[in-house]
């Protein structure tokens, strides 16, 4: 799950950043395709992770959805699915009968930022688990705590400074 949200989703979002993407020289259409590939990989990794979690907890006869990490994670997975559907509507606006593509793009950008921040909060909550704190101690724990925050700040800056002001003017 961490691979899905910390690596695949972050990189798929950063494809549109002029400062942080090695693919910025590609056409917008190519970057959209790479974005879709990265987000699809993130969803697949999340689904595999969810399958392993459910299997492990069922095999160990442990209850499901008992921590903040699990509840916020479940909401994040639902929101990620919603974002994927919204992205499909943007990819095929005629088939989805979308009349205002610019407005849907703004919603997709804004909700995508919220979903990524939810994923970051979920990862941070996972670091407060008994298992993680037993594995990682001392200064290393604080370093691990800081790792998901930097990409979140970069993505927040990218979306809020580059895309949102321009999209508001287009509407």
C-alpha atoms as an extended CHARMM CRD file, in Angstrom:
* protein
*
       171  EXT
         1         1  UNK       CA              0.0000000000        0.0000000000        0.0000000000  PROA      1               0.0000000000
         2         2  UNK       CA              2.8280000000        2.3920000000        0.8400000000  PROA      2               0.0000000000
         3         3  UNK       CA              4.3620000000        1.5880000000       -2.5540000000  PROA      3               0.0000000000
         4         4  UNK       CA              1.0550000000        2.4500000000       -4.2190000000  PROA      4               0.0000000000
         5         5  UNK       CA              0.5410000000        5.8000000000       -2.5660000000  PROA      5               0.0000000000
         6         6  UNK       CA              4.0490000000        7.0180000000       -1.7350000000  PROA      6               0.0000000000
         7         7  UNK       CA              5.6960000000        6.0890000000       -5.0090000000  PROA      7               0.0000000000
         8         8  UNK       CA              3.2370000000        5.3840000000       -7.8290000000  PROA      8               0.0000000000
         9         9  UNK       CA              0.6290000000        8.0170000000       -7.0090000000  PROA      9               0.0000000000
        10        10  UNK       CA              3.1950000000       10.6990000000       -6.1640000000  PROA      10              0.0000000000
        11        11  UNK       CA              5.1510000000       10.1310000000       -9.3660000000  PROA      11              0.0000000000
        12        12  UNK       CA              1.9740000000       10.0200000000      -11.4590000000  PROA      12              0.0000000000
        13        13  UNK       CA              0.9630000000       13.4130000000      -10.0680000000  PROA      13              0.0000000000
        14        14  UNK       CA              4.4420000000       14.9100000000      -10.4390000000  PROA      14              0.0000000000
        15        15  UNK       CA              4.4720000000       14.0530000000      -14.1640000000  PROA      15              0.0000000000
        16        16  UNK       CA              2.7800000000       17.4100000000      -14.7570000000  PROA      16              0.0000000000
        17        17  UNK       CA              5.3560000000       19.4060000000      -12.7820000000  PROA      17              0.0000000000
        18        18  UNK       CA              7.8560000000       21.4110000000      -14.8400000000  PROA      18              0.0000000000
        19        19  UNK       CA             10.4060000000       21.3220000000      -11.9910000000  PROA      19              0.0000000000
        20        20  UNK       CA             10.1080000000       17.7370000000      -10.7550000000  PROA      20              0.0000000000
        21        21  UNK       CA              9.4100000000       15.5420000000      -13.7640000000  PROA      21              0.0000000000
        22        22  UNK       CA             11.9500000000       13.9720000000      -16.0970000000  PROA      22              0.0000000000
        23        23  UNK       CA              9.0770000000       13.5640000000      -18.6000000000  PROA      23              0.0000000000
        24        24  UNK       CA              8.1990000000       17.2520000000      -18.8780000000  PROA      24              0.0000000000
        25        25  UNK       CA              9.6720000000       17.3680000000      -22.3930000000  PROA      25              0.0000000000
        26        26  UNK       CA              6.9530000000       14.9190000000      -23.5300000000  PROA      26              0.0000000000
        27        27  UNK       CA              3.7200000000       16.1140000000      -25.0490000000  PROA      27              0.0000000000
        28        28  UNK       CA              0.7310000000       16.6980000000      -22.7930000000  PROA      28              0.0000000000
        29        29  UNK       CA             -1.0170000000       13.6750000000      -24.3150000000  PROA      29              0.0000000000
        30        30  UNK       CA              1.9920000000       11.4480000000      -23.5160000000  PROA      30              0.0000000000
        31        31  UNK       CA              2.1170000000       12.7730000000      -19.9370000000  PROA      31              0.0000000000
        32        32  UNK       CA             -1.6010000000       12.0630000000      -19.5270000000  PROA      32              0.0000000000
        33        33  UNK       CA             -0.9550000000        8.4950000000      -20.6870000000  PROA      33              0.0000000000
        34        34  UNK       CA              1.9340000000        8.1490000000      -18.2300000000  PROA      34              0.0000000000
        35        35  UNK       CA             -0.2560000000        9.6690000000      -15.4980000000  PROA      35              0.0000000000
        36        36  UNK       CA             -2.8980000000        7.0500000000      -16.2070000000  PROA      36              0.0000000000
        37        37  UNK       CA             -0.3150000000        4.2620000000      -16.1870000000  PROA      37              0.0000000000
        38        38  UNK       CA              1.0730000000        5.4450000000      -12.8430000000  PROA      38              0.0000000000
        39        39  UNK       CA             -2.3510000000        5.8440000000      -11.2740000000  PROA      39              0.0000000000
        40        40  UNK       CA             -3.4620000000        2.4420000000      -12.5820000000  PROA      40              0.0000000000
        41        41  UNK       CA             -0.3270000000        0.8940000000      -11.0990000000  PROA      41              0.0000000000
        42        42  UNK       CA             -1.0900000000        2.6750000000       -7.8030000000  PROA      42              0.0000000000
        43        43  UNK       CA             -4.6270000000        1.2710000000       -7.7590000000  PROA      43              0.0000000000
        44        44  UNK       CA             -3.3680000000       -2.2320000000       -8.6050000000  PROA      44              0.0000000000
        45        45  UNK       CA             -0.7090000000       -2.0990000000       -5.8630000000  PROA      45              0.0000000000
        46        46  UNK       CA             -3.3220000000       -0.8190000000       -3.4040000000  PROA      46              0.0000000000
        47        47  UNK       CA             -5.7100000000       -3.6320000000       -4.3450000000  PROA      47              0.0000000000
        48        48  UNK       CA             -2.9850000000       -6.2620000000       -3.9000000000  PROA      48              0.0000000000
        49        49  UNK       CA             -2.0230000000       -4.6860000000       -0.5680000000  PROA      49              0.0000000000
        50        50  UNK       CA             -5.6460000000       -4.6760000000        0.5630000000  PROA      50              0.0000000000
        51        51  UNK       CA             -5.9590000000       -8.3320000000       -0.4070000000  PROA      51              0.0000000000
        52        52  UNK       CA             -2.9010000000       -9.2470000000        1.6600000000  PROA      52              0.0000000000
        53        53  UNK       CA             -4.1560000000       -7.2220000000        4.6310000000  PROA      53              0.0000000000
        54        54  UNK       CA             -7.5920000000       -8.8470000000        4.5670000000  PROA      54              0.0000000000
        55        55  UNK       CA             -6.0390000000      -12.3000000000        4.1500000000  PROA      55              0.0000000000
        56        56  UNK       CA             -3.5530000000      -11.7630000000        6.9700000000  PROA      56              0.0000000000
        57        57  UNK       CA             -6.1170000000      -10.3980000000        9.4140000000  PROA      57              0.0000000000
        58        58  UNK       CA             -8.6030000000      -13.1490000000        8.5590000000  PROA      58              0.0000000000
        59        59  UNK       CA             -5.9770000000      -15.8740000000        8.9300000000  PROA      59              0.0000000000
        60        60  UNK       CA             -4.8590000000      -14.4030000000       12.2710000000  PROA      60              0.0000000000
        61        61  UNK       CA             -8.5040000000      -14.0170000000       13.3320000000  PROA      61              0.0000000000
        62        62  UNK       CA             -7.9990000000      -10.3240000000       14.0620000000  PROA      62              0.0000000000
        63        63  UNK       CA            -10.8340000000       -7.8180000000       13.6670000000  PROA      63              0.0000000000
        64        64  UNK       CA            -10.9220000000       -5.4500000000       10.6960000000  PROA      64              0.0000000000
        65        65  UNK       CA            -11.2300000000       -1.6460000000       10.7680000000  PROA      65              0.0000000000
        66        66  UNK       CA            -10.1570000000       -1.1710000000       14.3810000000  PROA      66              0.0000000000
        67        67  UNK       CA             -7.6950000000        1.7310000000       14.0400000000  PROA      67              0.0000000000
        68        68  UNK       CA             -7.6540000000        5.2350000000       12.6530000000  PROA      68              0.0000000000
        69        69  UNK       CA             -5.1550000000        4.0120000000       10.0680000000  PROA      69              0.0000000000
        70        70  UNK       CA             -7.5970000000        1.4140000000        8.7570000000  PROA      70              0.0000000000
        71        71  UNK       CA            -10.5960000000        3.7680000000        8.6670000000  PROA      71              0.0000000000
        72        72  UNK       CA             -8.7490000000        6.6310000000        6.9690000000  PROA      72              0.0000000000
        73        73  UNK       CA             -7.1490000000        4.0810000000        4.6210000000  PROA      73              0.0000000000
        74        74  UNK       CA            -10.5470000000        2.6840000000        3.6410000000  PROA      74              0.0000000000
        75        75  UNK       CA            -11.8330000000        6.2070000000        2.9500000000  PROA      75              0.0000000000
        76        76  UNK       CA             -8.6830000000        6.9270000000        0.9400000000  PROA      76              0.0000000000
        77        77  UNK       CA             -9.2330000000        3.8180000000       -1.1820000000  PROA      77              0.0000000000
        78        78  UNK       CA            -12.8400000000        4.8570000000       -1.8630000000  PROA      78              0.0000000000
        79        79  UNK       CA            -11.7460000000        8.3960000000       -2.7500000000  PROA      79              0.0000000000
        80        80  UNK       CA             -9.0270000000        7.0180000000       -5.0290000000  PROA      80              0.0000000000
        81        81  UNK       CA            -11.6400000000        4.9780000000       -6.8730000000  PROA      81              0.0000000000
        82        82  UNK       CA            -13.7990000000        8.0880000000       -7.2410000000  PROA      82              0.0000000000
        83        83  UNK       CA            -10.8450000000       10.0170000000       -8.6100000000  PROA      83              0.0000000000
        84        84  UNK       CA            -10.1750000000        7.2590000000      -11.1360000000  PROA      84              0.0000000000
        85        85  UNK       CA            -13.7890000000        7.4890000000      -12.3210000000  PROA      85              0.0000000000
        86        86  UNK       CA            -13.4800000000       11.2670000000      -12.5990000000  PROA      86              0.0000000000
        87        87  UNK       CA            -10.2720000000       10.8030000000      -14.5860000000  PROA      87              0.0000000000
        88        88  UNK       CA            -12.0820000000        8.4090000000      -16.9260000000  PROA      88              0.0000000000
        89        89  UNK       CA            -14.7120000000       11.0880000000      -17.5090000000  PROA      89              0.0000000000
        90        90  UNK       CA            -11.9170000000       13.5130000000      -18.4100000000  PROA      90              0.0000000000
        91        91  UNK       CA            -10.2710000000       10.9840000000      -20.6790000000  PROA      91              0.0000000000
        92        92  UNK       CA            -13.5270000000       10.2680000000      -22.5160000000  PROA      92              0.0000000000
        93        93  UNK       CA            -15.7230000000       13.3680000000      -22.0350000000  PROA      93              0.0000000000
        94        94  UNK       CA            -18.0980000000       12.5930000000      -24.9010000000  PROA      94              0.0000000000
        95        95  UNK       CA            -18.7980000000        9.0570000000      -23.7180000000  PROA      95              0.0000000000
        96        96  UNK       CA            -19.3570000000       10.3500000000      -20.1700000000  PROA      96              0.0000000000
        97        97  UNK       CA            -21.5010000000       13.2270000000      -21.4890000000  PROA      97              0.0000000000
        98        98  UNK       CA            -19.4230000000       15.8790000000      -19.7200000000  PROA      98              0.0000000000
        99        99  UNK       CA            -20.4120000000       19.3650000000      -20.8280000000  PROA      99              0.0000000000
       100       100  UNK       CA            -17.9140000000       21.4420000000      -18.8460000000  PROA      100             0.0000000000
       101       101  UNK       CA            -14.5280000000       19.7880000000      -19.1330000000  PROA      101             0.0000000000
       102       102  UNK       CA            -12.6350000000       22.7690000000      -17.6470000000  PROA      102             0.0000000000
       103       103  UNK       CA            -14.7530000000       22.6500000000      -14.4970000000  PROA      103             0.0000000000
       104       104  UNK       CA            -14.3090000000       18.8710000000      -14.1990000000  PROA      104             0.0000000000
       105       105  UNK       CA            -10.5260000000       19.3200000000      -14.5750000000  PROA      105             0.0000000000
       106       106  UNK       CA            -10.5620000000       21.8010000000      -11.6930000000  PROA      106             0.0000000000
       107       107  UNK       CA            -12.5370000000       19.3530000000       -9.5520000000  PROA      107             0.0000000000
       108       108  UNK       CA            -10.1810000000       16.5290000000      -10.5360000000  PROA      108             0.0000000000
       109       109  UNK       CA             -7.1230000000       18.6100000000       -9.5800000000  PROA      109             0.0000000000
       110       110  UNK       CA             -8.5840000000       19.7370000000       -6.2710000000  PROA      110             0.0000000000
       111       111  UNK       CA             -9.9730000000       16.3400000000       -5.2830000000  PROA      111             0.0000000000
       112       112  UNK       CA             -6.7510000000       14.6660000000       -6.4100000000  PROA      112             0.0000000000
       113       113  UNK       CA             -4.8250000000       16.8740000000       -4.0030000000  PROA      113             0.0000000000
       114       114  UNK       CA             -7.2420000000       15.9680000000       -1.2040000000  PROA      114             0.0000000000
       115       115  UNK       CA             -6.9120000000       12.2490000000       -2.0190000000  PROA      115             0.0000000000
       116       116  UNK       CA             -3.1190000000       12.4730000000       -2.0030000000  PROA      116             0.0000000000
       117       117  UNK       CA             -3.1820000000       14.2880000000        1.3390000000  PROA      117             0.0000000000
       118       118  UNK       CA             -5.5250000000       11.6020000000        2.6920000000  PROA      118             0.0000000000
       119       119  UNK       CA             -3.0240000000        8.9810000000        1.5290000000  PROA      119             0.0000000000
       120       120  UNK       CA             -0.2280000000       10.8750000000        3.2750000000  PROA      120             0.0000000000
       121       121  UNK       CA             -2.2360000000       11.0300000000        6.5070000000  PROA      121             0.0000000000
       122       122  UNK       CA             -2.9430000000        7.2930000000        6.2000000000  PROA      122             0.0000000000
       123       123  UNK       CA              0.7690000000        6.5410000000        5.8230000000  PROA      123             0.0000000000
       124       124  UNK       CA              1.5840000000        8.7610000000        8.8110000000  PROA      124             0.0000000000
       125       125  UNK       CA             -1.0860000000        7.0240000000       10.9050000000  PROA      125             0.0000000000
       126       126  UNK       CA              0.4620000000        3.6900000000        9.9330000000  PROA      126             0.0000000000
       127       127  UNK       CA              3.7490000000        4.9010000000       11.3830000000  PROA      127             0.0000000000
       128       128  UNK       CA              2.0530000000        5.2890000000       14.7460000000  PROA      128             0.0000000000
       129       129  UNK       CA              1.0930000000        1.5990000000       14.7930000000  PROA      129             0.0000000000
       130       130  UNK       CA              2.5320000000       -0.6870000000       17.4530000000  PROA      130             0.0000000000
       131       131  UNK       CA              4.1660000000       -2.8720000000       14.7880000000  PROA      131             0.0000000000
       132       132  UNK       CA              5.9390000000        0.0240000000       13.0280000000  PROA      132             0.0000000000
       133       133  UNK       CA              7.1340000000        1.5850000000       16.2770000000  PROA      133             0.0000000000
       134       134  UNK       CA              8.5350000000       -1.7940000000       17.3700000000  PROA      134             0.0000000000
       135       135  UNK       CA             10.4810000000       -2.0840000000       14.0850000000  PROA      135             0.0000000000
       136       136  UNK       CA             11.7870000000        1.4770000000       13.7770000000  PROA      136             0.0000000000
       137       137  UNK       CA             13.0680000000        3.3710000000       16.8170000000  PROA      137             0.0000000000
       138       138  UNK       CA             14.8510000000        6.5870000000       17.6840000000  PROA      138             0.0000000000
       139       139  UNK       CA             16.0000000000        9.0420000000       15.0560000000  PROA      139             0.0000000000
       140       140  UNK       CA             15.1310000000        6.6570000000       12.2070000000  PROA      140             0.0000000000
       141       141  UNK       CA             11.4510000000        6.8560000000       13.2170000000  PROA      141             0.0000000000
       142       142  UNK       CA             11.5000000000       10.6460000000       12.9020000000  PROA      142             0.0000000000
       143       143  UNK       CA             13.2150000000       10.3900000000        9.5230000000  PROA      143             0.0000000000
       144       144  UNK       CA             10.5370000000        7.9400000000        8.3690000000  PROA      144             0.0000000000
       145       145  UNK       CA              7.9040000000       10.3610000000        9.6290000000  PROA      145             0.0000000000
       146       146  UNK       CA              9.3840000000       13.1800000000        7.5290000000  PROA      146             0.0000000000
       147       147  UNK       CA              9.6870000000       11.1290000000        4.3160000000  PROA      147             0.0000000000
       148       148  UNK       CA              6.0160000000       11.2800000000        3.1890000000  PROA      148             0.0000000000
       149       149  UNK       CA              5.7180000000       14.9530000000        4.1200000000  PROA      149             0.0000000000
       150       150  UNK       CA              8.1920000000       16.3300000000        1.5730000000  PROA      150             0.0000000000
       151       151  UNK       CA              6.4370000000       14.9440000000       -1.5360000000  PROA      151             0.0000000000
       152       152  UNK       CA              3.1140000000       16.1010000000       -0.0720000000  PROA      152             0.0000000000
       153       153  UNK       CA              4.4600000000       19.6470000000        0.2390000000  PROA      153             0.0000000000
       154       154  UNK       CA              5.8800000000       19.5350000000       -3.2950000000  PROA      154             0.0000000000
       155       155  UNK       CA              2.5760000000       18.2900000000       -4.7290000000  PROA      155             0.0000000000
       156       156  UNK       CA              0.5620000000       20.8560000000       -2.7540000000  PROA      156             0.0000000000
       157       157  UNK       CA              2.8110000000       23.6250000000       -4.0750000000  PROA      157             0.0000000000
       158       158  UNK       CA              2.6470000000       22.3070000000       -7.6410000000  PROA      158             0.0000000000
       159       159  UNK       CA             -1.1390000000       22.1450000000       -7.7530000000  PROA      159             0.0000000000
       160       160  UNK       CA             -1.8990000000       25.2970000000       -5.7900000000  PROA      160             0.0000000000
       161       161  UNK       CA              0.5950000000       27.5390000000       -7.5890000000  PROA      161             0.0000000000
       162       162  UNK       CA              0.5800000000       26.1720000000      -11.1290000000  PROA      162             0.0000000000
       163       163  UNK       CA             -2.8530000000       24.8200000000      -11.9190000000  PROA      163             0.0000000000
       164       164  UNK       CA             -5.5400000000       26.1960000000       -9.6360000000  PROA      164             0.0000000000
       165       165  UNK       CA             -5.0850000000       29.9400000000      -10.3490000000  PROA      165             0.0000000000
       166       166  UNK       CA             -5.0460000000       29.2890000000      -14.1100000000  PROA      166             0.0000000000
       167       167  UNK       CA             -8.0970000000       27.0030000000      -13.9740000000  PROA      167             0.0000000000
       168       168  UNK       CA            -10.1110000000       29.5870000000      -12.0150000000  PROA      168             0.0000000000
       169       169  UNK       CA             -9.4610000000       32.1410000000      -14.7590000000  PROA      169             0.0000000000
       170       170  UNK       CA            -10.5830000000       29.7110000000      -17.4840000000  PROA      170             0.0000000000
       171       171  UNK       CA            -13.9380000000       29.0950000000      -15.8390000000  PROA      171             0.0000000000
